[in-house]
Amino acid sequence: MDFEFTRDNKNELLNRRELQFVLTFDGATPSRREIIGKVCALKNVSENFAVLDSIKQGFGKQELEGMIRIYEDEESRNKVELKHLIVRTAGSGKGAEEGA
C-alpha cells in the first residue's frame, strides 16, 4: 500500500487534522481497518482518535481516494463525530461506545 496525502488541514476549532489521500494497492481492496491502521502508523497517532469518513474507488482500479479526520483526543472526537461513523471506524464496534 502506497499513500499520497493530497491535503492536510489543521482545524483548530474542532481539535483535528483533516487528511485527504490517494491509496495505491495491489490485489484486494484494503479494509477500512487496514487503511486506518496504516494512516495512523504513518502519522504516529492512536487509532482511537481517527475517523475514516469516505473511500471512493473507481471500477477496476487499484487506487482509491479517501478522507480521514484525526482528533487530538477521544473527547473531541465524541463531541463532533456522528456515532455511526465512530462505530464503523472501530470495525466491530468494540471500544466505540466508551465515552459516547
N, C-alpha and C positions, 0 to 999 in steps of 0.2 A: 504494500500500500504506500503510495506516494501522495503527500498532502502539499497543496499550494494554497496558502492563505491569501485571498484576494482583497479582503477588507478586515481591519482590526480597529474597532472604535471603542473608546472608553466612555461609558455612560455614568458620569459621576452621580447624577440624580438617583439612579436605581442601583448603584453599587455593583456594576457589572461591566464585563467586556463583551462586545458583540462581534463574533468572528464569522466571516463567510469564507468558504473554502471550496476547492475543487479536489476531488479524490480520484486518483487513477489506480486501478487494481487489476489483477489477473485472476481468472477463474470466477467463482461465485461472488455475488454481491455481498459485501461485508454486512453483518448485522448492526443494528443501532448500538448495541453494547460494545462491539468491537470498535466502531467509529469513535464513540465517546472515550473509550479506554485509550485509544491511540492519540486523540487530540489532547486529552488531559495529561498523558505522559509527555507529549511534545511541549506543552505549555507549563508543565510541572505544577499542576493543581490537582486537588482532590476531585474524584468523580462525583461526590455528593454535592458539589457546588455547581455542576454543569447541567444544562438542559438542551437537548438536541431538538431544535424547532422543526426543521424541514430537511427533506432529502429529495432531490429530483434527479432522475436518471432517464436519459433518452433510450429508446428501444434499441437493444442490441449493442449498446456502447459499454465499454469498460471504464466508464468515467461517470461520476455523479457530482452534483453541486449540493451544498448544504449550508445550514446556518446553525451555530451553537452559541449559547449565552453562558458565560462563566461568571458566577457571583462571588463576592468576597466572603460570604458566609451563608449558611443554610437559612438563617432567619430572613435575610434579604430575599433569598430565592423563594421561600414560602409565602412571603408577603405579596410578591409580584406575579409569580407564575400561576397558570391555571393548574388545578390539581391533576387533571388527566394527563397533562404534559409531564408532570413530575413522575407520575406512576409509569407512563410509557417509557420515559428515560431510564427509570430504575429497572426496567426489564420485567421481572416477576412481581414488582411492587414492594419487595422487601425493603424496609427502611424508608420508604417513601411517605408513610403515614406519620412518622415521627415528626413532631413539631408542627404538623399541619393543622 
